[in-house]
């Protein structure tokens, strides 16, 4: 019981930190800053950068909102899996740009996202809010 509780606390902590990173540090600048202000060693089209920003912000929301609201908690695993895939793409981009230190950071973030995906899928799944039973009046 205690190890299950510790795992839940660890998952929530990682989910919160990943959500903050992907929403505020990575996704929001791609959505709100002009392309010239982003440090992009290999230029990407503006719509594609905006698309990546939207994916990161939605992924961040998917990490925390389903668990907090107890609505469709399985979305958390899918959001984490999507962010892990996104970080894999970021790693390839960084390696192509000859920035191995950034690629290592992307791999680390991907591992954290994969930990959340597996943890919320198999180890400590979130439970949906139980629906109130409707009383059926006897006729």
Secondary structure, 3 states (H helix, E strand, C coil): CHHHHHHHHHHHHHHHHHHHHHHHHHHHHHHHCCHHHCCCCCCCCHHHHHHHHHHHHHHHHHHHHHHHHCCCCCHHHHHHHHHHHHHHHHHHHHHHCCCHHHHHHHHHHHHHHHHHHHHHHHHCCCCCCCCCCCCCCCC
